Protein backbone atom coordinates (compact mmCIF):
# COMPACT_ATOMS: atom_id res chain seq x y z
CA UNK A 1 0.00 0.00 0.00
CA UNK A 2 2.87 2.34 0.82
CA UNK A 3 4.45 1.84 -2.62
CA UNK A 4 1.14 2.63 -4.32
CA UNK A 5 0.77 5.91 -2.41
CA UNK A 6 4.39 6.76 -3.07
CA UNK A 7 3.94 6.13 -6.81
CA UNK A 8 0.82 8.27 -6.93
CA UNK A 9 2.56 11.15 -5.18
CA UNK A 10 5.63 10.83 -7.39
CA UNK A 11 3.46 10.77 -10.51
CA UNK A 12 1.45 13.76 -9.33
CA UNK A 13 4.50 15.96 -8.78
CA UNK A 14 6.63 14.77 -11.69
CA UNK A 15 6.43 17.08 -14.72
CA UNK A 16 4.26 15.57 -17.43
CA UNK A 17 5.75 14.95 -20.86
CA UNK A 18 3.54 16.36 -23.62
CA UNK A 19 2.86 13.58 -26.15
CA UNK A 20 1.24 13.43 -29.54
CA UNK A 21 -1.74 11.65 -27.99
CA UNK A 22 -2.35 14.67 -25.75
CA UNK A 23 -2.27 16.94 -28.80
CA UNK A 24 -4.61 14.59 -30.69
CA UNK A 25 -7.10 14.57 -27.79
CA UNK A 26 -7.02 18.37 -27.67
CA UNK A 27 -7.64 18.59 -31.42
CA UNK A 28 -10.45 16.03 -31.15
CA UNK A 29 -12.20 18.14 -28.51
CA UNK A 30 -11.66 21.23 -30.65
CA UNK A 31 -13.24 19.46 -33.61
CA UNK A 32 -16.30 18.19 -31.72
CA UNK A 33 -17.09 21.17 -29.45
CA UNK A 34 -18.90 23.39 -32.03
CA UNK A 35 -21.11 20.48 -33.08
CA UNK A 36 -22.02 19.77 -29.45
CA UNK A 37 -22.76 23.41 -28.68
CA UNK A 38 -24.94 23.83 -31.76
CA UNK A 39 -26.85 20.63 -31.04
CA UNK A 40 -27.63 21.48 -27.43
CA UNK A 41 -28.59 25.08 -28.21
CA UNK A 42 -30.70 24.24 -31.27
CA UNK A 43 -32.40 21.36 -29.45
CA UNK A 44 -33.30 23.48 -26.42
CA UNK A 45 -34.63 26.31 -28.60
CA UNK A 46 -36.66 23.82 -30.65
CA UNK A 47 -38.11 22.24 -27.50
CA UNK A 48 -39.02 25.66 -26.10
CA UNK A 49 -40.74 26.67 -29.34
CA UNK A 50 -42.63 23.38 -29.34
CA UNK A 51 -43.68 23.94 -25.73
CA UNK A 52 -44.84 27.50 -26.39
CA UNK A 53 -46.81 26.25 -29.39
CA UNK A 54 -48.46 23.57 -27.26
CA UNK A 55 -49.37 26.11 -24.58
CA UNK A 56 -50.86 28.46 -27.16
CA UNK A 57 -52.83 25.75 -28.94
CA UNK A 58 -54.26 24.44 -25.66
CA UNK A 59 -55.08 28.01 -24.62
CA UNK A 60 -52.98 27.88 -21.47
CA UNK A 61 -51.19 31.17 -22.21
CA UNK A 62 -53.77 33.03 -24.29
CA UNK A 63 -57.18 32.32 -25.77
CA UNK A 64 -58.71 32.87 -29.16
CA UNK A 65 -58.81 31.19 -32.53
CA UNK A 66 -55.80 33.16 -33.75
CA UNK A 67 -53.70 31.91 -30.83
CA UNK A 68 -54.67 28.30 -31.55
CA UNK A 69 -53.50 28.66 -35.16
CA UNK A 70 -50.30 30.39 -34.02
CA UNK A 71 -49.75 27.60 -31.48
CA UNK A 72 -50.14 24.89 -34.11
CA UNK A 73 -47.71 26.70 -36.43
CA UNK A 74 -45.16 27.14 -33.61
CA UNK A 75 -45.62 23.50 -32.60
CA UNK A 76 -44.93 22.30 -36.12
CA UNK A 77 -41.88 24.58 -36.31
CA UNK A 78 -40.59 23.18 -33.01
CA UNK A 79 -41.12 19.59 -34.17
CA UNK A 80 -39.27 20.39 -37.42
CA UNK A 81 -36.35 21.90 -35.50
CA UNK A 82 -36.10 18.93 -33.15
CA UNK A 83 -36.34 16.48 -36.06
CA UNK A 84 -33.63 18.29 -38.02
CA UNK A 85 -31.28 18.57 -35.04
CA UNK A 86 -29.56 15.18 -35.33
CA UNK A 87 -28.90 15.27 -39.11
CA UNK A 88 -27.50 18.80 -38.77
CA UNK A 89 -25.30 17.62 -35.88
CA UNK A 90 -23.98 14.70 -37.93
CA UNK A 91 -23.18 17.02 -40.84
CA UNK A 92 -21.36 19.58 -38.69
CA UNK A 93 -19.41 16.80 -36.95
CA UNK A 94 -18.43 15.20 -40.28
CA UNK A 95 -17.20 18.53 -41.68
CA UNK A 96 -15.23 19.32 -38.52
CA UNK A 97 -13.68 15.83 -38.43
CA UNK A 98 -12.59 16.16 -42.05
CA UNK A 99 -11.05 19.54 -41.24
CA UNK A 100 -8.99 18.23 -38.29
CA UNK A 101 -8.33 14.65 -39.47
CA UNK A 102 -4.91 15.31 -40.97
CA UNK A 103 -3.72 17.23 -37.91
CA UNK A 104 -4.93 14.51 -35.54
CA UNK A 105 -3.31 11.74 -37.58
CA UNK A 106 -0.09 13.75 -37.72
CA UNK A 107 -0.13 14.22 -33.93
CA UNK A 108 -0.73 10.49 -33.39
CA UNK A 109 2.08 9.55 -35.77
CA UNK A 110 4.40 11.92 -33.92
CA UNK A 111 4.53 9.48 -30.99
CA UNK A 112 5.45 6.56 -33.27
CA UNK A 113 8.37 8.46 -34.79
CA UNK A 114 9.96 9.24 -31.44
C-alpha positions in Angstrom: 0.0 0.0 0.0 2.9 2.3 0.8 4.4 1.8 -2.6 1.1 2.6 -4.3 0.8 5.9 -2.4 4.4 6.8 -3.1 3.9 6.1 -6.8 0.8 8.3 -6.9 2.6 11.2 -5.2 5.6 10.8 -7.4 3.5 10.8 -10.5 1.5 13.8 -9.3 4.5 16.0 -8.8 6.6 14.8 -11.7 6.4 17.1 -14.7 4.3 15.6 -17.4 5.7 15.0 -20.9 3.5 16.4 -23.6 2.9 13.6 -26.1 1.2 13.4 -29.5 -1.7 11.7 -28.0 -2.4 14.7 -25.7 -2.3 16.9 -28.8 -4.6 14.6 -30.7 -7.1 14.6 -27.8 -7.0 18.4 -27.7 -7.6 18.6 -31.4 -10.4 16.0 -31.1 -12.2 18.1 -28.5 -11.7 21.2 -30.6 -13.2 19.5 -33.6 -16.3 18.2 -31.7 -17.1 21.2 -29.5 -18.9 23.4 -32.0 -21.1 20.5 -33.1 -22.0 19.8 -29.5 -22.8 23.4 -28.7 -24.9 23.8 -31.8 -26.9 20.6 -31.0 -27.6 21.5 -27.4 -28.6 25.1 -28.2 -30.7 24.2 -31.3 -32.4 21.4 -29.4 -33.3 23.5 -26.4 -34.6 26.3 -28.6 -36.7 23.8 -30.7 -38.1 22.2 -27.5 -39.0 25.7 -26.1 -40.7 26.7 -29.3 -42.6 23.4 -29.3 -43.7 23.9 -25.7 -44.8 27.5 -26.4 -46.8 26.2 -29.4 -48.5 23.6 -27.3 -49.4 26.1 -24.6 -50.9 28.5 -27.2 -52.8 25.8 -28.9 -54.3 24.4 -25.7 -55.1 28.0 -24.6 -53.0 27.9 -21.5 -51.2 31.2 -22.2 -53.8 33.0 -24.3 -57.2 32.3 -25.8 -58.7 32.9 -29.2 -58.8 31.2 -32.5 -55.8 33.2 -33.7 -53.7 31.9 -30.8 -54.7 28.3 -31.6 -53.5 28.7 -35.2 -50.3 30.4 -34.0 -49.8 27.6 -31.5 -50.1 24.9 -34.1 -47.7 26.7 -36.4 -45.2 27.1 -33.6 -45.6 23.5 -32.6 -44.9 22.3 -36.1 -41.9 24.6 -36.3 -40.6 23.2 -33.0 -41.1 19.6 -34.2 -39.3 20.4 -37.4 -36.3 21.9 -35.5 -36.1 18.9 -33.1 -36.3 16.5 -36.1 -33.6 18.3 -38.0 -31.3 18.6 -35.0 -29.6 15.2 -35.3 -28.9 15.3 -39.1 -27.5 18.8 -38.8 -25.3 17.6 -35.9 -24.0 14.7 -37.9 -23.2 17.0 -40.8 -21.4 19.6 -38.7 -19.4 16.8 -37.0 -18.4 15.2 -40.3 -17.2 18.5 -41.7 -15.2 19.3 -38.5 -13.7 15.8 -38.4 -12.6 16.2 -42.0 -11.0 19.5 -41.2 -9.0 18.2 -38.3 -8.3 14.7 -39.5 -4.9 15.3 -41.0 -3.7 17.2 -37.9 -4.9 14.5 -35.5 -3.3 11.7 -37.6 -0.1 13.8 -37.7 -0.1 14.2 -33.9 -0.7 10.5 -33.4 2.1 9.5 -35.8 4.4 11.9 -33.9 4.5 9.5 -31.0 5.4 6.6 -33.3 8.4 8.5 -34.8 10.0 9.2 -31.4 
